[in-house]
Amino acid sequence: MSSVERSGVRRVVTGHDAHGRSVIASDGPPDRIYRDLGEPGLVFFEVWNTRETPARIDRVDAEPFEERLMLAPPPNGVRIRILDIPPDSEDADFDAVFDNIDGANARVASERHRSFHRTRSIDFGIVIEGELTLLVDDGEATVGVGDVVVQRGTNHGWVNRTDRPCRIAFVLIDGIFCDGLEQAR
């Protein structure tokens, strides 16, 4: 078992007391961790989401409720998650993965990889551990620890061509397609 599989994700959430002073509202793993999504070793750590931009800063210290795991950020909102992505495997059932993350409508048919999809969002991906290859319609880039991907509503897929898991943090911000890109697929 790699260090990625053994180590958890810690989420520290700040808030305000009755006098408006800052406090640590919670400290521990995220409330929502999803495993067994159709690809052995794939784990989604849902860290936080907001429902609007600008985000509401109030005295409620809880993350806005979601009934299920969602691929895209909330409309007008932001999502941060950490993923553990296992080495690529023929055993992965990407139909199940996308069904489990409410992402079936985001899938894009591609001969490049079974994970191809597209969301109407700007996504910042920061590699924490390991290595991944980002595939787009015409090209690819292999990224490692400390690298940041700015993914701008494009058709893309992720493939782990190594023999160990990769941990990557994503911040997803809801977006609006312009310049005819809403029709691009």
C-alpha positions in Angstrom: 0.0 0.0 0.0 1.4 3.4 -1.0 1.6 6.4 1.3 -1.2 8.0 -0.8 -3.5 5.1 0.1 -2.5 5.1 3.8 -2.7 8.8 4.4 -6.0 10.6 4.8 -7.0 14.1 4.0 -7.4 16.6 6.8 -9.8 19.5 6.5 -9.6 22.5 8.9 -12.6 24.8 8.7 -12.6 28.2 10.4 -15.6 30.1 11.6 -16.8 32.8 14.0 -18.0 32.7 17.5 -20.9 34.7 18.9 -18.7 37.7 19.3 -17.3 37.6 15.7 -13.9 36.3 16.8 -12.3 33.6 14.6 -12.3 30.0 15.7 -11.5 26.6 14.4 -14.9 25.2 13.6 -13.8 21.7 12.7 -10.6 19.8 12.2 -10.6 16.3 10.7 -11.3 14.3 7.6 -13.9 15.7 5.2 -17.4 14.6 5.9 -17.8 13.1 2.5 -15.3 10.5 1.2 -16.3 8.2 -1.7 -14.7 4.9 -2.7 -15.7 2.0 -4.8 -17.0 4.2 -7.7 -16.2 1.7 -10.5 -12.4 2.0 -10.6 -10.5 0.2 -7.8 -8.4 2.7 -5.9 -10.2 5.8 -7.1 -11.2 8.0 -4.0 -12.9 11.3 -4.0 -12.4 13.5 -0.8 -15.0 16.2 -1.1 -13.5 19.1 0.9 -16.0 21.9 0.4 -18.4 23.6 -2.0 -20.1 27.0 -2.2 -23.4 27.8 -3.8 -22.7 31.3 -5.1 -20.0 33.7 -6.1 -19.2 35.8 -4.2 -19.4 33.1 -1.5 -21.5 33.6 1.5 -19.5 34.2 4.7 -21.8 33.7 7.6 -22.0 32.1 11.1 -23.0 28.7 9.7 -19.8 26.6 9.8 -21.1 23.6 7.9 -20.5 22.8 4.2 -23.6 23.3 2.1 -25.5 19.9 1.9 -25.4 17.7 -1.2 -27.4 14.5 -1.6 -24.7 12.8 -3.7 -21.3 13.1 -5.3 -21.3 15.6 -8.2 -18.6 15.9 -10.8 -19.2 19.6 -11.6 -19.3 22.5 -9.3 -22.7 23.9 -8.2 -24.2 26.4 -10.6 -22.5 29.8 -9.7 -20.4 28.0 -7.1 -17.0 26.4 -6.4 -15.9 22.9 -5.4 -12.7 21.7 -3.9 -11.8 18.0 -3.8 -8.8 15.8 -3.6 -8.7 12.6 -5.7 -6.6 9.5 -5.4 -6.2 8.2 -9.0 -4.9 4.7 -9.3 -2.7 3.4 -12.1 -4.7 2.9 -15.3 -6.4 -0.5 -15.5 -8.6 -2.3 -17.9 -10.7 -3.3 -14.8 -12.0 0.3 -14.5 -15.7 0.6 -15.3 -15.9 4.3 -16.4 -19.7 3.9 -17.1 -20.1 3.2 -13.3 -17.6 5.9 -12.4 -19.4 8.6 -14.3 -22.8 7.4 -13.1 -21.5 7.5 -9.5 -20.3 11.1 -9.8 -23.4 12.3 -11.6 -21.2 12.9 -14.7 -22.9 10.8 -17.4 -23.8 14.0 -19.3 -20.3 15.2 -19.1 -18.8 12.2 -20.9 -17.3 12.7 -24.4 -16.7 9.9 -26.8 -13.0 9.7 -27.6 -10.6 7.1 -28.8 -7.9 8.8 -26.6 -9.2 7.3 -23.3 -12.4 6.0 -21.6 -12.2 8.8 -19.0 -12.8 11.7 -21.5 -15.3 14.3 -20.2 -16.0 18.0 -20.3 -17.5 20.3 -17.6 -18.6 23.9 -17.9 -16.0 25.0 -15.4 -12.5 26.3 -14.9 -10.6 23.6 -13.0 -7.3 24.1 -11.2 -5.6 20.8 -10.6 -2.5 20.7 -8.3 -0.5 17.5 -8.1 0.3 16.6 -4.5 1.8 13.2 -5.0 2.7 11.0 -8.0 2.2 11.7 -11.7 -0.7 11.9 -14.2 -1.1 12.5 -17.9 -3.7 15.0 -19.0 -5.1 14.1 -22.4 -7.0 16.6 -24.6 -8.3 16.1 -28.1 -5.0 17.1 -29.7 -2.1 16.7 -27.2 -1.2 15.6 -23.7 0.9 16.8 -20.8 2.4 14.7 -18.0 2.3 16.5 -14.7 4.0 15.8 -11.4 4.3 17.0 -7.8 3.8 20.8 -7.6 2.5 21.1 -11.2 -0.7 23.0 -11.7 -3.1 22.4 -14.6 -5.6 25.1 -15.6 -8.3 23.2 -17.4 -10.7 25.5 -19.1 -13.9 23.6 -20.1 -12.1 21.4 -22.6 -12.6 17.8 -23.5 -10.1 15.9 -21.4 -9.2 12.7 -19.6 -6.7 11.7 -17.0 -4.6 8.6 -17.2 -2.1 7.4 -14.6 0.6 5.6 -16.6 2.7 4.8 -13.5 2.6 1.9 -11.1 1.5 3.9 -8.1 -1.5 6.1 -7.2 -1.5 9.9 -7.8 -3.1 12.4 -5.4 -4.3 15.6 -7.0 -6.3 18.5 -5.6 -8.9 20.2 -7.8 -10.7 23.6 -7.4 -13.6 23.7 -9.8 -15.3 27.0 -10.5 -18.6 27.2 -12.4 -18.2 28.9 -15.8 -20.1 30.0 -18.9 -19.1 28.9 -22.4 -18.6 31.8 -24.9 -17.6 32.2 -28.5 -19.6 29.2 -29.7 -17.8 26.8 -27.3 -21.1 25.6 -25.8 -21.6 23.6 -29.0 -18.0 22.2 -29.1 -17.8 18.5 -28.2 
